[in-house]
Amino acid sequence: MSLLNLRSLFIASFMAISAAPVAAEGYKPVGGYDKYVEEHVFAASIMEELNAHSIFVDLEYCGFIYREQDELKATRAQKGQAASCLPMLPQGNVEIFASYHTHAAFDPASYNEVPSLQDMEGDFARFENGYITTPGGRFWFVENQKRQARQLCGYRCMPFDSLYQESPDKKVPYSLTTADLEVLFNQPIE
């Protein structure tokens, strides 16, 4: 998918969501526009290929998205473990906008369709945003300012692990706070 098509996809989906009732999805862009569309499209262009590879090798990959002289750039993705990754900081005098990482392949013993508490708390501690892709093909944005994570696009919108099948009985929330995750992670995995 080209960068132009991704941009069109995000703008169209944000506009559709903003026209829907807030309670239906839990998200409504201010004025019908998400102020981070450029950053989301840039992150999606990185994460699309990276998520497919991450699932194939069953390892997390991570890095940072930053601005250098008003241009968005990304660090080279670092290979992590099956459930962790340590990104390298960009060199020079740059403004880090967000971290990014994948959640590797489907693991039935893990809640890997949502950001983890460590994912969100790590971004908040560095006063950064974050992007996360999942085995089910979800694309999450952790927004430091709002202290929440929300899906930019849902089930199978990114490359996905064919072993993961969405359960109609167990809905993945559209947005989450760290308090929501504490409750979720204290429930038994079925």
Phi, psi and omega in degrees: 000132182283161179301322178296318178294320177298316179300315179297319179299312181295314180299315180297318181290322178295320179293321179294318179295319182294337178276342181278159177300142182302319183296333183294321183238343180081010182218133176215111180299143177297125180066019180075017184219135176268125186292349182252024184304315181301315180293320179298316180295317178299312180298318180298323180294329177282315189286334183302304180290323182296321180294320179299315180293318180301317179294317182300316183265356180056048175222150174281150172231147185209164178182196180230148171252132185217167175250133174228114184053049178064014177249132177286134178219167178226146173288160176296137181295132177264139177280130179251211177256190179292333182222024177198160179199142179239107183282155174268138179291147176292153180274152173089186181270086184235161177256111179285127177267317186201156166272165171216144172198161179257166178249021175062203183278167179299134176229111183297345179264014184222150172270072184264014174266358178230159173298152175273166174302319180296322177302307185290314181296326177296315177296316181296322181295329179266003181058042181236166170270178178207154175236138182221134171247154187238167177299331178280001178086017177280153179233109185258148173237121175265115184258110183301315184299320180270351180057045179210164173245142177220150179284126172281326171207152191263204184316122176064024175277343175242169174308142188225162177274120182294344177284342179270125176239128181293133178270124179294340180276341185236092181285139173271124182300151179286323178222155184215149169250174176295327177296320177299318181293322177301319178293314181299315183285348176269000176267149178291145176279129182262000000 
